[in-house]
């Protein structure tokens, strides 16, 4: 018989490949920075990037920028995910509504949020409303696609069987449609969260006085490359943290799915 790994052993077993890849990337980064292949000052080492990140944290700039970006991305994500999920369920369940809405959404999906920055600024000014609506726009389109596809793939026979057994509409939704489409909804939220961070960068570059992307722009103007790498590192880690959080929520509430 094989001994059952302890909880720390199981965690290390799952994290082992990721930690190994991260270590390899750091080593390659360090070697490339020291090789001289890139002009000195344009590619900081991981140590220099960590020092710039620590300095930003000590000065309070990182906390202020992170708080501003999280507020914008969080509110835009919540609005976009709510509307996108509701619309996705509606179009996935109602074919006639899908025929009317899908062409419009298909037209809007190729238009990136960054292309709408000038228009949003003209309509709503350079305040927070324009930034949150840009993020919500991008998230809505991403979430709608996944949810619509997931709902439309639910076997019609399941819904017909529930209706034949006398289940009212709200029970068909909560006990048949929602559980069947829940894995797609979770995937939509995870993808929408990454899209929210992408749209956040576009929104903050359109006019802001704080935020992670705003700080990247300012540091870029003064060629503070170490601080730029630190900002990119924070954005990447933020995306990983949000994805892990949503994945944990999915394992808790969508435990019947193996995906």
Backbone as CSV, one residue per row, in Angstrom:
resi,resn,N_x,N_y,N_z,CA_x,CA_y,CA_z,C_x,C_y,C_z
1,UNK,0.837,-1.202,0.000,0.000,0.000,0.000,0.872,1.252,0.000
2,UNK,0.383,2.246,-0.717,1.108,3.522,-0.764,0.622,4.415,0.370
3,UNK,1.548,5.050,1.044,1.175,5.972,2.119,0.510,7.205,1.533
4,UNK,-0.534,7.658,2.213,-1.239,8.857,1.763,-0.429,10.087,2.108
5,UNK,-0.125,10.951,1.138,0.675,12.149,1.430,-0.029,13.038,2.439
6,UNK,0.761,13.684,3.296,0.211,14.641,4.250,-0.288,15.868,3.506
7,UNK,-1.175,16.662,4.143,-1.658,17.883,3.470,-0.546,18.784,2.961
8,UNK,0.529,19.056,3.757,1.618,19.872,3.183,2.269,19.198,1.982
9,UNK,2.374,17.849,2.043,2.963,17.140,0.915,2.113,17.257,-0.331
10,UNK,0.780,17.194,-0.158,-0.104,17.324,-1.316,0.000,18.724,-1.910
11,UNK,0.089,19.727,-1.043,0.206,21.107,-1.536,1.497,21.290,-2.319
12,UNK,2.611,20.767,-1.755,3.887,20.887,-2.453,3.882,20.106,-3.762
13,UNK,3.159,18.971,-3.764,3.066,18.199,-4.989,2.354,18.948,-6.092
14,UNK,1.306,19.688,-5.712,0.575,20.471,-6.719,1.356,21.701,-7.152
15,UNK,2.084,22.312,-6.205,2.794,23.546,-6.517,4.179,23.303,-7.108
16,UNK,4.681,22.083,-6.997,6.024,21.782,-7.450,6.304,22.198,-8.885
17,UNK,5.495,21.770,-9.865,5.762,22.163,-11.250,5.748,23.677,-11.460
18,UNK,4.779,24.361,-10.816,4.705,25.814,-10.979,5.925,26.499,-10.374
19,UNK,6.350,26.032,-9.183,7.527,26.629,-8.550,8.784,26.365,-9.374
20,UNK,8.874,25.169,-9.950,10.023,24.866,-10.797,10.082,25.765,-12.021
21,UNK,8.916,25.979,-12.647,8.869,26.866,-13.817,9.230,28.292,-13.433
22,UNK,8.697,28.759,-12.292,9.011,30.119,-11.842,10.503,30.279,-11.584
23,UNK,11.116,29.256,-10.962,12.550,29.318,-10.712,13.356,29.366,-12.001
24,UNK,12.932,28.581,-12.993,13.636,28.581,-14.276,13.518,29.934,-14.969
25,UNK,12.326,30.540,-14.914,12.130,31.849,-15.527,12.999,32.904,-14.847
26,UNK,13.066,32.855,-13.499,13.892,33.817,-12.772,15.369,33.651,-13.131
27,UNK,15.812,32.401,-13.226,17.213,32.160,-13.578,17.529,32.665,-14.978
28,UNK,16.622,32.395,-15.922,16.826,32.867,-17.297,16.823,34.388,-17.345
29,UNK,15.895,34.997,-16.596,15.835,36.457,-16.529,17.153,37.021,-15.999
30,UNK,17.662,36.436,-14.919,18.896,36.914,-14.312,20.073,36.797,-15.295
31,UNK,20.179,35.658,-15.965,21.267,35.452,-16.913,21.180,36.422,-18.087
32,UNK,19.956,36.644,-18.570,19.779,37.564,-19.687,20.151,38.983,-19.297
33,UNK,19.768,39.394,-18.077,20.089,40.753,-17.621,21.593,40.944,-17.474
34,UNK,22.304,39.891,-17.071,23.756,40.001,-16.861,24.564,39.756,-18.133
35,UNK,23.919,39.232,-19.167,24.646,38.859,-20.384,25.051,40.055,-21.230
36,UNK,24.364,41.177,-21.067,24.647,42.335,-21.898,23.946,42.303,-23.236
37,UNK,23.072,41.306,-23.456,22.330,41.226,-24.715,21.392,42.417,-24.870
38,UNK,20.913,42.927,-23.732,20.069,44.124,-23.722,20.894,45.256,-23.125
39,UNK,20.697,46.452,-23.662,21.474,47.600,-23.203,21.356,47.764,-21.692
40,UNK,22.461,48.062,-21.002,22.438,48.259,-19.554,21.398,49.312,-19.152
41,UNK,20.684,49.020,-18.112,19.653,49.940,-17.632,18.287,49.698,-18.216
42,UNK,18.204,48.873,-19.275,16.910,48.608,-19.899,16.316,47.263,-19.494
43,UNK,17.125,46.437,-18.837,16.624,45.154,-18.344,17.176,44.928,-16.947
44,UNK,16.414,45.284,-15.920,16.902,45.099,-14.550,16.935,43.621,-14.173
45,UNK,17.763,43.286,-13.214,17.790,41.922,-12.693,16.591,41.714,-11.764
46,UNK,16.253,40.470,-11.449,15.179,40.238,-10.481,15.456,40.915,-9.138
47,UNK,16.731,40.963,-8.740,17.068,41.613,-7.466,16.772,43.106,-7.522
48,UNK,17.135,43.758,-8.606,16.871,45.192,-8.755,15.362,45.456,-8.825
49,UNK,14.634,44.557,-9.477,13.174,44.709,-9.546,12.552,44.568,-8.166
50,UNK,13.041,43.588,-7.402,12.527,43.400,-6.044,12.833,44.609,-5.169
51,UNK,14.021,45.192,-5.354,14.375,46.388,-4.578,13.461,47.555,-4.929
52,UNK,13.153,47.726,-6.223,12.242,48.798,-6.634,10.846,48.557,-6.085
53,UNK,10.425,47.308,-6.052,9.107,46.979,-5.504,9.059,47.263,-4.007
54,UNK,10.119,46.910,-3.295,10.176,47.168,-1.865,10.180,48.664,-1.579
55,UNK,10.901,49.436,-2.382,10.940,50.888,-2.195,9.557,51.496,-2.430
56,UNK,8.851,51.009,-3.453,7.504,51.497,-3.720,6.556,51.158,-2.585
57,UNK,6.748,49.979,-1.988,5.894,49.584,-0.868,6.176,50.438,0.364
58,UNK,7.450,50.700,0.625,7.798,51.507,1.796,7.282,52.929,1.682
59,UNK,7.303,53.480,0.487,6.873,54.868,0.303,5.353,55.026,0.340
60,UNK,4.623,53.928,0.262,3.163,53.989,0.264,2.549,54.135,-1.118
61,UNK,3.391,54.313,-2.134,2.875,54.478,-3.502,2.193,53.206,-3.979
62,UNK,2.797,52.059,-3.673,2.233,50.789,-4.127,0.843,50.563,-3.540
63,UNK,0.695,50.824,-2.246,-0.609,50.610,-1.610,-1.665,51.522,-2.217
64,UNK,-1.314,52.792,-2.460,-2.274,53.737,-3.035,-2.668,53.329,-4.453
65,UNK,-1.672,52.967,-5.260,-1.965,52.572,-6.640,-2.754,51.269,-6.693
66,UNK,-2.372,50.326,-5.854,-3.072,49.039,-5.828,-4.516,49.220,-5.389
67,UNK,-4.743,50.065,-4.381,-6.104,50.310,-3.926,-6.971,50.957,-4.995
68,UNK,-6.404,51.939,-5.708,-7.154,52.611,-6.770,-7.484,51.653,-7.905
69,UNK,-6.516,50.837,-8.295,-6.744,49.901,-9.407,-7.734,48.811,-9.020
70,UNK,-7.618,48.297,-7.798,-8.544,47.254,-7.349,-9.978,47.770,-7.296
71,UNK,-10.151,49.020,-6.867,-11.492,49.598,-6.811,-12.086,49.709,-8.214
72,UNK,-11.302,50.221,-9.150,-11.801,50.357,-10.526,-12.087,49.005,-11.153
73,UNK,-11.115,48.103,-11.065,-11.282,46.792,-11.697,-12.408,46.006,-11.028
74,UNK,-12.491,46.095,-9.706,-13.521,45.344,-8.989,-14.929,45.808,-9.322
75,UNK,-15.131,47.108,-9.342,-16.465,47.626,-9.638,-16.838,47.399,-11.101
76,UNK,-15.871,47.593,-12.007,-16.148,47.338,-13.410,-16.414,45.866,-13.672
77,UNK,-15.640,44.996,-13.014,-15.841,43.558,-13.166,-17.215,43.140,-12.645
78,UNK,-17.592,43.649,-11.484,-18.884,43.275,-10.905,-20.040,43.666,-11.827
79,UNK,-19.997,44.876,-12.355,-21.060,45.334,-13.251,-21.069,44.524,-14.546
80,UNK,-19.909,44.353,-15.153,-19.836,43.622,-16.412,-20.212,42.168,-16.250
81,UNK,-19.759,41.530,-15.164,-20.076,40.122,-14.943,-21.559,39.923,-14.678
82,UNK,-22.168,40.842,-13.935,-23.598,40.725,-13.630,-24.432,40.833,-14.901
83,UNK,-24.186,41.871,-15.679,-24.966,42.077,-16.900,-24.646,40.991,-17.930
84,UNK,-23.372,40.654,-18.075,-22.980,39.637,-19.039,-23.554,38.270,-18.711
85,UNK,-23.563,37.908,-17.423,-24.126,36.616,-17.021,-25.628,36.572,-17.271
86,UNK,-26.325,37.641,-16.866,-27.777,37.678,-17.073,-28.114,37.608,-18.556
87,UNK,-27.385,38.362,-19.369,-27.639,38.354,-20.811,-27.292,36.999,-21.417
88,UNK,-26.211,36.379,-20.939,-25.816,35.079,-21.448,-26.838,34.001,-21.143
89,UNK,-27.395,34.023,-19.940,-28.440,33.056,-19.593,-29.678,33.287,-20.453
90,UNK,-30.020,34.559,-20.658,-31.225,34.871,-21.433,-31.077,34.442,-22.892
91,UNK,-29.954,34.785,-23.514,-29.774,34.435,-24.927,-29.527,32.938,-25.111
92,UNK,-28.895,32.307,-24.127,-28.668,30.877,-24.224,-29.939,30.067,-24.070
93,UNK,-30.900,30.619,-23.324,-32.158,29.902,-23.056,-33.240,30.232,-24.071
94,UNK,-33.207,31.458,-24.616,-34.251,31.914,-25.535,-33.663,32.083,-26.933
95,UNK,-33.906,31.164,-27.843,-33.309,31.233,-29.188,-33.668,32.511,-29.948
96,UNK,-34.899,32.985,-29.811,-35.292,34.191,-30.542,-34.523,35.409,-30.046
97,UNK,-34.334,35.486,-28.733,-33.545,36.592,-28.185,-32.094,36.469,-28.636
98,UNK,-31.579,35.249,-28.682,-30.214,35.027,-29.143,-30.037,35.507,-30.581
99,UNK,-31.019,35.216,-31.423,-30.927,35.636,-32.826,-30.885,37.150,-32.957
100,UNK,-31.520,37.855,-32.013,-31.546,39.312,-32.073,-30.289,39.937,-31.465
101,UNK,-29.773,39.317,-30.390,-28.687,39.934,-29.632,-27.311,39.516,-30.141
102,UNK,-27.157,38.262,-30.541,-25.838,37.735,-30.915,-25.150,38.558,-32.002
103,UNK,-25.827,38.981,-33.070,-25.123,39.802,-34.078,-24.574,41.111,-33.513
104,UNK,-25.312,41.714,-32.587,-24.841,42.973,-31.994,-23.591,42.736,-31.157
105,UNK,-23.634,41.690,-30.324,-22.478,41.396,-29.480,-21.286,40.969,-30.336
106,UNK,-21.535,40.206,-31.376,-20.459,39.785,-32.272,-19.815,40.983,-32.959
107,UNK,-20.598,42.026,-33.216,-20.052,43.253,-33.804,-19.181,43.995,-32.795
108,UNK,-19.582,43.994,-31.524,-18.867,44.758,-30.505,-17.611,44.048,-30.008
109,UNK,-17.601,42.715,-30.007,-16.498,41.970,-29.412,-15.133,42.301,-30.007
110,UNK,-14.990,42.506,-31.310,-13.642,42.830,-31.828,-13.169,44.246,-31.488
111,UNK,-14.049,45.086,-30.964,-13.659,46.464,-30.655,-13.065,46.483,-29.249
112,UNK,-11.753,46.665,-29.096,-11.134,46.610,-27.769,-11.480,47.832,-26.934
113,UNK,-11.362,47.655,-25.633,-11.690,48.755,-24.721,-10.803,49.963,-24.953
114,UNK,-9.531,49.726,-25.317,-8.616,50.850,-25.491,-9.048,51.744,-26.652
115,UNK,-9.742,51.162,-27.651,-10.201,51.966,-28.781,-11.340,52.894,-28.386
116,UNK,-11.993,52.595,-27.262,-13.122,53.406,-26.816,-12.728,54.446,-25.770
117,UNK,-11.450,54.468,-25.399,-11.015,55.426,-24.372,-11.322,56.870,-24.765
118,UNK,-10.974,57.328,-25.979,-11.286,58.729,-26.324,-12.780,59.023,-26.278
119,UNK,-13.591,58.083,-26.763,-15.037,58.299,-26.767,-15.596,58.328,-25.348
120,UNK,-15.148,57.392,-24.506,-15.622,57.363,-23.122,-15.205,58.624,-22.380
121,UNK,-14.005,59.116,-22.664,-13.535,60.348,-22.023,-14.368,61.541,-22.471
122,UNK,-14.724,61.579,-23.766,-15.547,62.685,-24.274,-16.940,62.653,-23.665
123,UNK,-17.493,61.458,-23.475,-18.852,61.344,-22.940,-18.925,61.546,-21.431
124,UNK,-17.966,60.939,-20.703,-18.072,60.902,-19.242,-16.963,61.669,-18.533
125,UNK,-16.036,62.278,-19.292,-14.944,62.996,-18.662,-13.835,62.048,-18.242
126,UNK,-12.862,62.579,-17.510,-11.702,61.775,-17.112,-11.882,61.192,-15.715
127,UNK,-13.080,61.239,-15.187,-13.339,60.708,-13.856,-13.425,59.193,-13.839
128,UNK,-13.894,58.668,-12.705,-13.935,57.226,-12.501,-15.032,56.545,-13.315
129,UNK,-16.096,57.259,-13.636,-17.213,56.626,-14.355,-16.760,56.046,-15.680
130,UNK,-15.996,56.800,-16.447,-15.533,56.320,-17.755,-14.674,55.074,-17.605
131,UNK,-13.791,55.053,-16.614,-12.892,53.915,-16.430,-13.671,52.663,-16.049
132,UNK,-14.602,52.793,-15.141,-15.373,51.623,-14.698,-16.264,51.098,-15.811
133,UNK,-16.832,51.998,-16.603,-17.685,51.546,-17.701,-16.870,50.860,-18.798
134,UNK,-15.653,51.329,-19.050,-14.792,50.663,-20.025,-14.470,49.236,-19.579
135,UNK,-14.144,49.079,-18.309,-13.849,47.744,-17.778,-15.101,46.872,-17.837
136,UNK,-16.238,47.427,-17.453,-17.490,46.671,-17.490,-17.827,46.236,-18.909
137,UNK,-17.583,47.108,-19.876,-17.840,46.776,-21.283,-17.034,45.556,-21.713
138,UNK,-15.738,45.569,-21.414,-14.874,44.455,-21.816,-15.267,43.165,-21.108
139,UNK,-15.569,43.249,-19.821,-15.935,42.059,-19.052,-17.275,41.503,-19.522
140,UNK,-18.222,42.384,-19.772,-19.552,41.953,-20.231,-19.444,41.084,-21.482
141,UNK,-18.698,41.533,-22.467,-18.591,40.790,-23.719,-17.913,39.444,-23.510
142,UNK,-16.882,39.413,-22.661,-16.179,38.155,-22.406,-17.052,37.168,-21.649
143,UNK,-17.731,37.641,-20.614,-18.573,36.767,-19.794,-19.766,36.273,-20.593
144,UNK,-20.356,37.152,-21.365,-21.541,36.752,-22.152,-21.223,35.555,-23.038
145,UNK,-20.074,35.566,-23.710,-19.741,34.499,-24.652,-19.697,33.142,-23.958
146,UNK,-19.003,33.073,-22.820,-18.878,31.809,-22.115,-20.226,31.342,-21.557
147,UNK,-20.963,32.252,-20.947,-22.238,31.867,-20.330,-23.250,31.473,-21.397
148,UNK,-23.337,32.256,-22.463,-24.263,31.932,-23.555,-23.962,30.548,-24.110
149,UNK,-22.688,30.257,-24.339,-22.317,28.953,-24.890,-22.660,27.836,-23.909
150,UNK,-22.372,28.056,-22.610,-22.661,27.025,-21.615,-24.140,26.739,-21.475
151,UNK,-24.958,27.790,-21.451,-26.399,27.605,-21.302,-26.993,26.956,-22.546
152,UNK,-26.552,27.368,-23.712,-27.107,26.809,-24.947,-26.757,25.339,-25.118
153,UNK,-25.729,24.859,-24.412,-25.338,23.458,-24.510,-26.069,22.558,-23.514
154,UNK,-26.854,23.130,-22.619,-27.630,22.308,-21.677,-28.669,21.519,-22.478
155,UNK,-28.720,20.192,-22.343,-29.668,19.400,-23.130,-31.107,19.853,-22.927
156,UNK,-31.794,20.088,-24.024,-33.193,20.509,-23.945,-34.040,19.444,-23.277
157,UNK,-33.641,18.190,-23.415,-34.413,17.099,-22.809,-34.477,17.225,-21.298
158,UNK,-33.417,17.757,-20.679,-33.426,17.930,-19.230,-34.485,18.949,-18.813
159,UNK,-34.540,20.041,-19.558,-35.511,21.086,-19.242,-36.934,20.601,-19.522
160,UNK,-37.095,19.852,-20.590,-38.431,19.335,-20.906,-38.886,18.333,-19.858
161,UNK,-37.976,17.504,-19.386,-38.335,16.529,-18.358,-38.771,17.238,-17.077
162,UNK,-38.036,18.300,-16.706,-38.407,19.048,-15.501,-39.770,19.701,-15.672
163,UNK,-40.037,20.234,-16.863,-41.342,20.861,-17.109,-42.453,19.818,-17.101
164,UNK,-42.175,18.642,-17.651,-43.183,17.572,-17.663,-43.523,17.129,-16.251
165,UNK,-42.531,17.155,-15.374,-42.760,16.757,-13.977,-43.422,17.869,-13.164
166,UNK,-43.719,18.987,-13.819,-44.463,20.054,-13.153,-43.603,21.086,-12.457
167,UNK,-42.295,21.096,-12.716,-41.423,22.081,-12.065,-41.687,23.463,-12.641
168,UNK,-41.955,24.456,-11.802,-42.172,25.817,-12.316,-40.867,26.385,-12.875
169,UNK,-40.980,27.529,-13.532,-39.834,28.114,-14.229,-38.664,28.371,-13.290
170,UNK,-38.950,28.912,-12.101,-37.835,29.253,-11.217,-37.101,28.003,-10.727
171,UNK,-37.806,26.882,-10.581,-37.144,25.652,-10.170,-36.378,25.024,-11.333
172,UNK,-36.891,25.163,-12.549,-36.144,24.672,-13.706,-34.830,25.440,-13.848
173,UNK,-34.873,26.720,-13.483,-33.654,27.528,-13.572,-32.665,27.151,-12.469
174,UNK,-33.139,27.105,-11.219,-32.231,26.893,-10.089,-31.776,25.448,-9.933
175,UNK,-32.592,24.485,-10.378,-32.276,23.083,-10.139,-31.815,22.329,-11.386
176,UNK,-31.996,22.913,-12.568,-31.574,22.236,-13.792,-30.593,23.106,-14.575
177,UNK,-31.036,24.292,-14.970,-30.231,25.127,-15.859,-28.979,25.659,-15.165
178,UNK,-29.139,26.213,-13.977,-27.998,26.816,-13.282,-26.920,25.790,-12.924
179,UNK,-27.270,24.636,-12.328,-26.200,23.651,-12.048,-25.505,23.158,-13.306
180,UNK,-26.262,22.960,-14.399,-25.648,22.459,-15.626,-24.713,23.490,-16.251
181,UNK,-25.063,24.773,-16.131,-24.255,25.831,-16.736,-23.220,26.417,-15.777
182,UNK,-23.205,25.959,-14.527,-22.309,26.540,-13.527,-20.835,26.442,-13.915
183,UNK,-20.345,25.318,-14.458,-18.931,25.293,-14.865,-18.601,26.357,-15.913
184,UNK,-19.509,26.566,-16.866,-19.278,27.612,-17.868,-19.306,28.993,-17.228
185,UNK,-20.186,29.178,-16.249,-20.256,30.459,-15.545,-18.958,30.726,-14.790
186,UNK,-18.423,29.699,-14.147,-17.161,29.863,-13.429,-16.027,30.209,-14.397
187,UNK,-15.977,29.493,-15.532,-14.953,29.803,-16.529,-15.114,31.230,-17.037
188,UNK,-16.363,31.665,-17.199,-16.618,33.033,-17.654,-16.088,34.048,-16.659
189,UNK,-16.302,33.803,-15.379,-15.851,34.745,-14.360,-14.326,34.785,-14.291
190,UNK,-13.681,33.620,-14.416,-12.220,33.598,-14.380,-11.636,34.339,-15.584
191,UNK,-12.215,34.106,-16.743,-11.737,34.816,-17.930,-12.068,36.305,-17.840
192,UNK,-13.260,36.616,-17.345,-13.657,38.010,-17.199,-12.755,38.773,-16.250
193,UNK,-12.255,38.093,-15.210,-11.353,38.760,-14.270,-10.047,39.152,-14.957
194,UNK,-9.520,38.270,-15.812,-8.296,38.617,-16.534,-8.551,39.742,-17.534
195,UNK,-9.715,39.728,-18.164,-10.072,40.790,-19.099,-10.213,42.123,-18.354
196,UNK,-10.725,42.065,-17.123,-10.873,43.292,-16.334,-9.518,43.956,-16.095
197,UNK,-8.481,43.154,-15.858,-7.151,43.722,-15.649,-6.590,44.302,-16.948
198,UNK,-6.853,43.636,-18.059,-6.422,44.186,-19.351,-7.110,45.519,-19.629
199,UNK,-8.415,45.563,-19.397,-9.160,46.796,-19.628,-8.760,47.878,-18.633
200,UNK,-8.355,47.460,-17.427,-7.902,48.425,-16.424,-6.712,49.219,-16.943
201,UNK,-5.772,48.526,-17.589,-4.597,49.209,-18.138,-5.024,50.246,-19.167
202,UNK,-5.929,49.850,-20.067,-6.405,50.796,-21.078,-7.120,51.976,-20.431
203,UNK,-7.941,51.701,-19.418,-8.717,52.763,-18.774,-7.810,53.755,-18.052
204,UNK,-6.777,53.248,-17.361,-5.908,54.149,-16.608,-4.972,54.930,-17.511
205,UNK,-4.643,54.370,-18.652,-3.818,55.125,-19.599,-4.617,56.247,-20.249
206,UNK,-5.952,56.178,-20.128,-6.802,57.206,-20.708,-6.956,58.436,-19.844
207,UNK,-6.259,58.493,-18.744,-6.333,59.672,-17.881,-6.615,59.284,-16.448
208,UNK,-5.594,59.277,-15.608,-5.741,58.930,-14.191,-4.605,59.588,-13.428
209,UNK,-4.777,59.709,-12.128,-3.714,60.267,-11.303,-3.223,59.258,-10.276
210,UNK,-3.665,58.007,-10.407,-3.201,56.929,-9.546,-3.571,55.611,-10.206
211,UNK,-2.942,54.538,-9.742,-3.236,53.225,-10.297,-1.979,52.566,-10.836
212,UNK,-2.015,51.244,-10.968,-0.844,50.491,-11.403,-0.435,50.860,-12.827
213,UNK,-1.409,50.941,-13.736,-1.083,51.283,-15.125,-0.642,52.737,-15.245
214,UNK,-1.266,53.619,-14.468,-0.841,55.021,-14.456,0.619,55.123,-14.021
215,UNK,0.993,54.358,-12.983,2.370,54.405,-12.491,3.330,53.853,-13.543
216,UNK,2.906,52.836,-14.288,3.735,52.314,-15.363,4.017,53.401,-16.406
217,UNK,2.978,54.161,-16.734,3.140,55.231,-17.717,4.101,56.295,-17.210
218,UNK,3.955,56.698,-15.962,4.837,57.724,-15.391,6.272,57.229,-15.340
219,UNK,6.470,56.000,-14.873,7.824,55.450,-14.803,8.429,55.296,-16.198
220,UNK,7.584,54.988,-17.176,8.080,54.868,-18.544,8.573,56.194,-19.099
221,UNK,7.918,57.277,-18.723,8.340,58.584,-19.211,9.733,58.957,-18.709
222,UNK,10.106,58.439,-17.521,11.422,58.739,-16.943,12.382,57.549,-17.064
223,UNK,11.985,56.532,-17.861,12.802,55.335,-18.085,13.251,54.682,-16.778
224,UNK,12.342,54.635,-15.813,12.621,53.898,-14.578,12.235,52.433,-14.818
225,UNK,13.084,51.740,-15.521,12.742,50.404,-15.996,12.549,49.430,-14.841
226,UNK,13.345,49.579,-13.770,13.182,48.671,-12.636,11.797,48.823,-12.014
227,UNK,11.308,50.057,-11.932,9.971,50.274,-11.380,8.891,49.793,-12.347
228,UNK,9.156,49.909,-13.644,8.203,49.394,-14.623,8.075,47.875,-14.499
229,UNK,9.193,47.185,-14.357,9.154,45.736,-14.174,8.436,45.377,-12.875
230,UNK,8.648,46.179,-11.840,7.964,45.928,-10.573,6.451,46.066,-10.742
231,UNK,6.022,47.080,-11.491,4.591,47.253,-11.741,4.006,46.107,-12.539
232,UNK,4.748,45.638,-13.544,4.281,44.498,-14.339,4.193,43.248,-13.468
233,UNK,5.148,43.098,-12.559,5.143,41.952,-11.656,3.907,41.977,-10.758
234,UNK,3.563,43.154,-10.257,2.384,43.277,-9.400,1.110,42.953,-10.183
235,UNK,1.020,43.445,-11.408,-0.149,43.146,-12.239,-0.279,41.642,-12.478
236,UNK,0.835,40.991,-12.781,0.792,39.548,-13.009,0.403,38.781,-11.766
237,UNK,0.996,39.138,-10.631,0.661,38.458,-9.378,-0.781,38.709,-8.972
238,UNK,-1.278,39.900,-9.253,-2.676,40.208,-8.956,-3.599,39.309,-9.778
239,UNK,-3.284,39.131,-11.055,-4.088,38.254,-11.890,-4.071,36.818,-11.400
240,UNK,-2.898,36.335,-10.988,-2.792,34.967,-10.464,-3.620,34.817,-9.193
241,UNK,-3.533,35.796,-8.302,-4.260,35.719,-7.039,-5.772,35.685,-7.265
242,UNK,-6.258,36.537,-8.165,-7.700,36.559,-8.440,-8.144,35.255,-9.069
243,UNK,-7.350,34.717,-9.983,-7.718,33.460,-10.632,-7.740,32.314,-9.629
244,UNK,-6.756,32.261,-8.735,-6.733,31.213,-7.716,-7.933,31.332,-6.780
245,UNK,-8.305,32.560,-6.459,-9.464,32.768,-5.597,-10.741,32.261,-6.258
246,UNK,-10.942,32.613,-7.521,-12.141,32.167,-8.226,-12.128,30.656,-8.437
247,UNK,-10.944,30.080,-8.665,-10.853,28.628,-8.801,-11.216,27.934,-7.497
248,UNK,-10.778,28.503,-6.363,-11.127,27.923,-5.060,-12.628,28.011,-4.810
249,UNK,-13.224,29.138,-5.178,-14.673,29.277,-5.048,-15.373,28.234,-5.919
250,UNK,-14.854,28.018,-7.110,-15.445,27.031,-7.994,-15.374,25.627,-7.424
251,UNK,-14.230,25.260,-6.841,-14.114,23.928,-6.235,-15.073,23.766,-5.065
252,UNK,-15.378,24.874,-4.414,-16.285,24.808,-3.261,-17.733,24.710,-3.676
253,UNK,-18.132,25.477,-4.686,-19.550,25.563,-5.038,-19.912,24.805,-6.320
254,UNK,-18.934,24.432,-7.126,-19.207,23.670,-8.351,-18.440,22.353,-8.255
255,UNK,-18.598,21.691,-7.124,-17.818,20.489,-6.844,-18.157,19.316,-7.742
256,UNK,-19.312,19.356,-8.422,-19.688,18.239,-9.277,-18.999,18.263,-10.640
257,UNK,-18.312,19.353,-10.936,-17.622,19.469,-12.220,-16.188,18.999,-12.069
258,UNK,-15.708,18.245,-13.060,-14.323,17.778,-13.028,-13.386,18.703,-13.780
259,UNK,-13.909,19.741,-14.436,-13.078,20.648,-15.229,-12.512,21.742,-14.366
